[in-house]
Amino acid sequence: MLRARVITALILLVGLLAGLFLLPAPLWLAFASLICAIGSAEWAGMTGFTPRAGKVYAALVGALCFAAGGVAGLHRPETIAPFGLAPVYAVSALFWICCVPLWLRAKWRLPSPAAAALVGLVLLLPPALAIAHLRLLSPWLLLGVLAAVWVADIAAYFTGRAFGRRKLAPGISPGKSWEGAYGAVVAVVVYGLVVISSVGHAGVEASYLAAVPALIAFTALSIIGDLFESLVKRQAGVKDSGSLLPGHGGVLDRIDSLTSTLPVAGLLLLWVAH
């Protein structure tokens, strides 16, 4: 299992880096839409869709992602600030910041496939568009945001294994601990400050002061995204969202923390560009 996990991770990383730096903007948008469609198929499978309905739903969400990206100009390299994405990002941010914490606390269940379809749209469309948006600004920018989530996941795992005593959400994900969460926060803050220092610009001290609370909030959002998918999987009675990635499960298992963080990053970048 560990060998399959490592091999799959290396293949995914090489493929991601190749696409990130080599694909033209239209093909990268198509790639983001494909990820959106696959994630939607896995979401449908966990939330009560029939196999046929799940395939139709996944195709529609993937097509909607590509169409919305085209309308926003994400297929054009010269697009810098696609403000048409602001409402999409805002809805996602409200969902993750205001709704999901209550959802996790109450352990709500989706009442119907129609509700699942709507939630899946909010869950998957904004981060897929953000993948295309951030990459247009700079492949390094997108890679930096992705790396922050990876740092949080890795730090939480190893800190939790070494020091975990108090369960973070035992009814949702028994393996997660508060100590792991604290380790993730520390690691992401250090990572972010190192990145700011390496970029180097005037007013770097002020950037440090603004960055620390933002990085803490970013880490909290990544953990919330992870917990939300864990809750849905637990309610569906499945270990993984899918089996597409040997040793890793499904696509949703790999992007759960990104679903909550990428749209907020995109919204902040639009705000900065305003």
C-alpha positions in Angstrom: 0.0 0.0 0.0 2.8 2.5 0.9 4.7 1.7 -2.3 1.5 2.3 -4.4 0.9 5.5 -2.5 4.4 6.8 -3.1 4.4 5.9 -6.8 1.0 7.4 -7.4 2.1 10.6 -5.5 5.2 11.0 -7.7 3.3 10.4 -10.9 0.7 13.0 -9.8 3.3 15.5 -8.9 5.2 15.1 -12.2 2.0 15.4 -14.2 0.9 18.4 -12.2 4.1 20.3 -12.7 4.3 19.4 -16.4 0.7 20.7 -16.9 1.2 23.7 -14.7 4.2 25.0 -16.6 3.6 23.6 -20.1 -0.1 23.6 -21.0 -1.6 26.6 -22.8 -4.4 28.4 -20.9 -7.3 26.7 -22.8 -6.0 23.2 -22.1 -5.3 24.0 -18.4 -8.9 25.2 -18.1 -10.0 21.9 -19.7 -7.8 20.1 -17.2 -9.4 22.0 -14.3 -12.9 21.2 -15.7 -11.9 17.5 -16.0 -10.9 17.5 -12.3 -14.2 19.1 -11.5 -16.1 16.5 -13.4 -14.3 13.6 -11.8 -14.8 15.1 -8.3 -18.5 15.6 -9.1 -18.8 11.9 -10.1 -17.3 10.8 -6.8 -19.5 13.3 -4.9 -22.6 11.9 -6.7 -21.5 8.4 -5.8 -21.3 9.2 -2.1 -24.6 11.2 -1.9 -27.2 8.8 -3.3 -27.2 9.4 -7.1 -28.0 6.5 -9.3 -24.9 5.5 -11.5 -26.6 7.0 -14.6 -27.6 10.2 -12.8 -24.1 10.5 -11.4 -22.5 10.4 -14.8 -24.9 13.0 -16.2 -24.3 15.2 -13.2 -20.6 15.0 -13.5 -20.7 15.8 -17.2 -22.9 18.8 -16.6 -20.8 20.2 -13.8 -17.6 19.7 -15.9 -19.1 21.4 -18.9 -20.4 24.2 -16.7 -16.9 24.7 -15.3 -15.4 25.0 -18.8 -18.2 27.3 -20.0 -17.9 29.6 -16.9 -14.2 29.7 -17.2 -14.6 30.7 -20.9 -17.0 33.4 -20.0 -14.6 34.7 -17.3 -11.7 34.7 -19.8 -9.7 32.0 -18.1 -8.8 30.6 -21.5 -6.9 33.8 -22.4 -3.4 34.2 -21.1 -3.8 38.0 -20.9 -6.7 37.7 -18.4 -5.5 39.1 -15.0 -8.6 40.0 -12.9 -11.7 38.0 -13.9 -14.1 39.9 -11.6 -17.0 37.9 -12.9 -15.7 35.1 -10.6 -16.2 37.2 -7.5 -19.8 36.1 -6.8 -18.8 32.4 -7.3 -15.9 32.8 -4.9 -18.1 34.8 -2.4 -20.7 32.0 -2.3 -18.0 29.5 -1.7 -16.4 31.5 1.1 -19.8 32.0 2.8 -20.4 28.3 2.5 -17.1 27.3 4.1 -16.9 30.1 6.7 -20.5 30.3 7.9 -22.3 27.1 6.9 -19.8 24.2 7.2 -18.7 24.8 10.8 -22.4 24.5 11.8 -22.8 21.5 9.5 -19.9 19.7 11.1 -21.2 20.5 14.6 -24.7 19.3 13.9 -23.6 16.5 11.5 -26.3 17.3 9.1 -27.2 14.8 6.4 -28.1 15.8 2.8 -31.9 15.4 2.6 -32.1 14.6 -1.2 -30.1 14.1 -4.4 -31.3 17.6 -5.4 -29.7 19.1 -2.3 -26.6 17.1 -2.9 -26.4 18.4 -6.5 -26.5 22.0 -5.3 -23.9 21.5 -2.5 -21.7 19.6 -4.9 -21.8 22.5 -7.3 -20.7 24.9 -4.5 -18.1 22.4 -3.4 -16.4 21.8 -6.7 -17.1 24.5 -9.2 -15.3 27.5 -7.4 -12.1 25.6 -6.6 -11.8 24.3 -10.2 -12.2 27.9 -11.5 -9.7 29.1 -9.0 -7.2 26.5 -10.3 -7.5 28.1 -13.7 -7.6 31.7 -12.4 -4.5 31.4 -10.1 -2.5 29.7 -12.8 -3.2 32.6 -15.2 -1.7 35.0 -12.7 1.4 32.8 -12.2 2.0 29.1 -12.1 4.3 29.8 -9.2 1.4 31.5 -7.3 -0.8 28.5 -7.8 2.0 26.1 -6.8 2.6 28.2 -3.7 -1.0 27.9 -2.6 -1.1 24.2 -3.3 2.1 23.8 -1.3 0.6 25.6 1.7 -2.2 23.0 1.8 0.3 20.1 1.4 2.4 21.6 4.2 -0.7 21.7 6.4 -1.6 18.1 5.6 1.9 16.7 6.2 2.5 18.7 9.4 -0.9 17.7 10.8 -0.2 14.0 10.0 3.2 13.8 11.6 2.5 16.1 14.5 -0.7 14.2 15.3 1.1 10.9 15.2 3.9 12.1 17.4 2.0 14.2 19.9 -1.7 13.6 19.3 -3.7 13.2 22.5 -6.9 15.2 22.2 -9.3 14.3 19.4 -10.3 17.1 17.1 -13.5 15.6 15.8 -13.8 12.0 17.1 -17.3 11.6 15.6 -16.1 12.6 12.1 -12.5 11.7 11.8 -11.0 9.9 14.8 -7.5 10.1 13.5 -7.3 13.9 13.7 -6.1 15.6 16.9 -5.8 19.2 18.1 -2.1 18.7 18.4 -2.0 17.9 14.7 -4.0 21.0 13.9 -1.6 23.1 15.9 1.3 21.6 14.1 -0.3 22.4 10.8 -0.8 26.0 11.8 2.8 26.4 12.9 4.1 24.8 9.8 2.0 26.9 7.4 2.9 30.1 9.2 6.6 29.3 9.0 6.2 28.4 5.3 4.3 31.6 4.5 6.8 33.8 6.3 9.7 32.1 4.5 7.9 32.7 1.2 7.3 36.4 2.0 11.0 36.8 3.0 12.2 35.1 -0.2 10.0 37.3 -2.4 11.4 40.4 -0.7 9.7 43.8 -1.2 9.2 47.1 0.6 7.0 47.0 3.7 7.9 43.3 4.4 7.3 43.9 8.2 3.8 45.0 7.5 3.3 41.9 5.3 4.4 39.7 8.2 1.8 41.2 10.5 -1.0 40.8 7.9 0.2 37.3 6.9 0.2 35.6 10.2 -3.6 35.8 10.9 -4.3 35.1 7.2 -2.1 32.0 7.3 -3.8 30.8 10.5 -7.2 31.3 8.9 -6.0 29.5 5.7 -4.9 26.5 7.7 -8.2 26.4 9.6 -10.1 26.4 6.3 -8.0 23.6 5.0 -8.8 21.5 8.0 -12.5 22.3 7.7 -12.4 21.1 4.1 -10.8 17.9 5.1 -13.3 17.3 7.9 -16.3 18.0 5.7 -15.4 15.4 3.2 -14.6 13.0 6.1 -18.2 13.6 7.4 -19.8 12.9 4.0 -17.7 9.7 3.6 -18.6 8.5 7.1 -22.3 9.2 6.5 -22.1 7.3 3.1 -20.3 4.4 4.8 -17.2 4.5 2.5 -13.5 4.8 3.3 -12.5 6.7 0.2 -14.4 8.9 -2.3 -13.3 6.7 -5.2 -10.6 4.3 -6.4 -9.0 6.2 -9.3 -5.7 6.8 -7.5 -4.0 3.7 -6.2 -3.0 4.1 -2.6 -4.9 7.4 -2.3 -8.5 6.7 -3.0 -10.3 9.2 -5.2 -9.8 12.7 -6.5 -11.9 14.2 -3.8 -9.6 12.5 -1.2 -6.7 14.5 -2.7 -8.4 17.9 -3.1 -10.7 18.0 0.0 -8.6 20.8 1.6 -8.3 22.6 -1.7 -12.1 22.9 -2.1 -12.2 25.2 0.9 -9.0 27.2 0.4 -8.6 27.9 -3.3 -11.8 29.9 -3.7 -10.9 32.1 -0.7 -7.4 32.6 -2.2 -9.0 33.6 -5.5 -11.4 36.0 -3.8 -8.5 37.7 -1.9 -6.5 38.0 -5.1 -9.5 39.7 -6.9 -9.8 42.1 -3.9 -6.1 42.9 -4.2 -6.4 43.5 -7.9 -9.4 45.8 -7.4 
